[in-house]
Amino acid sequence: RGLLQPGTGTDILIQFPPPPSKGAITMTTEDLECLDSGEFLNDVIIDFYLKYLLVQKAPQASVDRSHVFSSFFYKQLTRRDNANEDSTSTPAQVRRHQRVRTWTRHVDIFDKDFLFVPVNQEAHWYLVVICFPGLEEPQYVKRDGSGFVQGDGGEGLGESEGEIHGENRSSSDEDKGKTFYIYIYIYNVYNEICLHDMINFEGFFFRYLQVEWETKRGGYRDFSVDNMIGSHCRVPLQDNSSDCGLYLLQYAESFLLDPVLHFDFPLRLDHWFSRQKVRGKREEIRDLILHLYRFQEGSLGSEALEDRTDYGNVI
C-alpha cells in the first residue's frame, strides 16, 4: 500500500521524480481514478505526464529547447486579485506577473525555442505552444540540404513560408532560406468558447511575456498581435467530452518527440497520430504510474530509472 495522505483518507502512490529530487509531483489513488474510462483528467495527471516526458521520455535535444509550464501557471496568472494585492498603484500586468515571478527563477524562457502552456477553461483542456519567444525581430535563416534550417545559434528552427507574411522574395531567395517570427499555436480548439478563450489567453500571456522580458532582460519589448502571430493547428480532435486532457498530453508528446519543423499557415497536423493511440493513453499512463509505484515501494526508484537531474525546463 501507498502512504496515507494526512487528513484525507487517500493513499499516496508515488512521488515523481522520486526523492531526493526537487519539485516532485505527488500522485494519490484518487488521482489514479481520473484515468478510468469517461473520467476527466485532473491537473495532477496532466502535470505528472508532462514532467515524465521531460525527465524520461523526450530526446534531450528537445528537452533543452523547451520549457513546460505547470497547469497551475495560467490559473494563477489570471485569477482575480486578492485583498492584499495593491490594485491602485500597481498595473494589472505587473500584479499578475508578481504572482508567478518565482516560477521561472531558474530558467530564462527567452532562451527556449518552445514554451508549452497547458490551460483548463470551461472544463476543457487545451495546449498552447509559443515558438521562439526570444526572437526580437524576423530572422532569416538558411536551409541545409534536408530542408532543416539553422539559426545564428545553430538551433534548428523549422521552416516558414515567407509569402504568408506579405514578403516579396524571389525564387532564388526562397531557395536559400526562410524568415522567422514568433508563433502561437492553439491545440484542441473546437468550439466558440475555445476561440474566445484564445483571445483572452493572448492578452494575458502577451502582457506576462512583456513583464518577464523586462525582469529577465531589462528594457521594454512589445509583445502584441503586431509581432506575434497566432494560429489554430489542424490536429486530431477528441470525439467525446472527456478526453481533452489525453489529447493535450498526446499533442505535447508528439511535439517533444518530433518537433514541428514546418511552420506554414494553417499548421496541418491532421494525421499527427491516430485516435486509437489516444484511446490507449489512459491505460498507458495507469501502467506507468503503477510501474513507478512498484519501484518506489521497493526503494528502487532512483536506481531503476535513468534520472535526468535537470528539472529547470518544467515548473
N, C-alpha and C positions, 0 to 999 in steps of 0.2 A: 504494500500500500504506500501511497504517497504521504507526505507530511500533511497534517491538518492545519488549514489556514485559520489562525485565531479568530474566534467570534463569528465564523461563517458556516461551519459545518461542511466546508468544501475542501476536498483533498487537493494539495499541490502535487502536480505530476512532475514537472520539470522546471528548470531554470535554463534559459538559453541566451547567450553562451553560458556554459556551466562555470561555477566558481573555480578559480578566483577572478575570472574575467569580470570587467565592469559593464554596467549597462544591461544587465540580464533582464529578459522578459520572463515573468512567472506565468506558467500555464497550469490551470486547475482542471478538475474533472468537469466543472460547469462549462469552461471554455471548450473542452473537447466535445461536449454535446452540441455545440454550434455546427459541428461537421455532420450531424445527422441529416438525412435527406430532407430537403424542403426548408431547413433552418437557415436563418440569416447569419452570415459570418460577423462576428464581433471584432472590435478593434484589436483585441489580443491576438487572435488568429492572424489578422492582417499584418500586424507588426512583427509577429513571430516569423512568418514565412518570408517576408521581405528581408528581415535580418538574416535568416538562414540562407537566402540567395546570395547575399553579400559575403557572409562568413564562410560558406561551404561550397556553394554550387556554381556561382558565376565565375568566368575566367578572370584572373587577376587584372588583366588589361582593362576589362570592362569596369571592374570594381574601382580601379584607380581613377577612372574618368567620371565616376558617378557619385552622387550623394542622394540618399533616400531619407526623406523626412518621415517622422512618426505620424501616424494617423491623428494624433492629438495636436499636431502643429497647427494645422489650418483652423481647427476648432478653437484653439487658444488665441490665435491671431485675430479671429473675427468675433469673439464673444463680446457681449456688452460690457461697458465699463463697470468696475466695482466701485463701491462707495469711497474707497481710499485712493482711487486714481484721479489725478488732477485733470479735470476736463475743461478747465477755464484757461489756463496759461500754456498747457502743453498740447501741440497739434495732435489730432487723432492718429495720424500715421506714426508719430513718434511714440505715443502711448501704446499702440498695438505692437510696435517693434520691441518696446521695453519688456513686454510680457514674454517674449521668446528670444531675447538677445543672447542669453547664455546657452541656448540650444546649438549654436554654431561657434562656440568659443574655441573649439579645437579644429575647426575647418574653415577655409576660405572658399565659399561656394562658387566664387567667381573664377577659381582655378579649375573648376569642374566643367566637363562638356555637357553633362546631363543631370538635371535635378528632377527627382521623382516625388510627386506630391499626391499621396492618397487622400481623397476627400469623401466625406459622407454627408450628404444633404438630402433632406426629404426622404429618409430611409432608402437612399440609393448610394452605392459606392461607385466612384469613377476615379480615373487616374489622369493626372496632368504631368506632362514631361516638358520641362523647359530646356531647350537646347542652346548651348553656347552662351550662357548668361554673362560671361566676362567679355564678350565681343563688343568693343566700343564703337565700331563702325563696320560697314560692309567689308568683308575680307575676300580678296581674290586669291584663289589657290590653284595650284597646278595638279593635274591628274597624272597618276602613273599609268603604266601600260594596262593595268587591270581595271581602270576606271575609278580606283580608290584614290582619294586626294589627300594631299599633305599640306598642313598649315605651317606657319612660321616655326612653331614649336615641335613639328614632326608628328603631331597627333593627327590621326585620320579623322576628318570632319564629315565626310559624306559628299553628296552631290546635290546641287540645286539648279533648277532651270532659271537662267538669267532673265529670259523674256517674261517670266511671271511678274517680275518686279519692274517691268517697263523699260528694260535696258535694250539698247540697240547695238548689239555686238555683232561683228562679222562672223562668218562661219569659221574663219581661221581662229578668231578669238575663242569661239565655243569649243574648238578642238583642244585648246591649250588649258582651259580651266573653267572654273565657275566662281560665282560671287556668293558670299555667305552673310546671312543676317542672323538675328536671334529668332527662334521659333517657339511657339507654344502649341502643343498638340493635346487635344482633349480626347481621351479614350472612353468609350461606352456612354456617349451622349445619344439618347434615343427618344427623347420627348421634349416638349416645350419647356417643362420645368428645368430640365438639364441645360437648355440653351440659356435660360435666364440666369441659372447658377453660374454658367461660364462667364457671363458678363460681370457678375459680382466678383468672381474669382479674379479676373483680370484686374479689376480696380484695386482690390485688396492686395494682391500679390505684387502688382507693379509698384505700389507705394512701399510695400515691405522691401523690395529689392533696392529701391532708391535710398531708403534709410540705411539698409545693410551696407550698401556701397559707400555711403558717407562714413559709416562706422569703420569698415574694414580698409577702405582705400583712401578716404579723405576726399573732399571736394564734392561737387554736385554732378550728378549724371541723370539724364532724363530717361526714365523707363515709361514708355507710353505706347499707344497704338501706332504712333508715328514711326517707331523703330522696333517694335516687337510685333511680329505677325502671327496671329492665331489661326488655327485650323482644326477642324474635326477630322479625325482619321476614319477612313473606311476600313473597319475591322470587324471580325466576327462578333456578333452580339448575342446576348442571352435570349432565351425563348421562354423565360418564366420570370416570376417576381422575386426569386430568392437567390439566384446565382451571380448577382452583380459582383460580389466580393471575390468569387472564384475567378471571374473574368478579369478583374483588376489584377489579381495575382499572376494570371497567365500572361497578361499584357506585359507586366514588369519582367517576368521570367524570360519571355521570348525576346524582349528588347535587350536585356542584360546578356543573354547567351549569344545573341547575334544582333548587335546594334544596327539600327537602320542606317544605311549609307546614302540613300537617295531621298532627297527632301523635295519632291515635286508635289505641287498642289493639284488636287487633294491627295494626301498620302494614301495610297491604295495598298492596304494590307488585308484584303478580304479573305485571302487564303493563308493567313499567317499561321493558323493552327486549326485543327478540326474541333467541332463541337464535342465529339466523342472524347477528345483529350480532356476537356474541361469537365465532362461528366464523371471522369475518373479521378478528379482532383481532390474531392473530399476524402476518398479512401486513401489516396496517396499521402495527403497531409496527416491523416489519422495514423497511418502506418509509421510515418516518420516520427511523430510525437511519441508513440509507444516504443519505437526503437530507441529513441533518446532516453526515454524513461527507464528502459531495462538497463542501459549502460550506466545511467546516473544512480540507479538503485544499487548497482554493483560497484559504485565508485570507480567506474571505468571511463567516465565521460571524457576526461582530458587526454587519456591515452588512446581511446578508441577512435576519436575523431581528429582529423587533421585540422587544427585550430589556427586560423589566421588571427593574429593578435591585434591587427589594426582595425578598430571599430570606429574610426573617425569619419567614415563615409555614411553613417546612419545615426540618426538621433534616437 
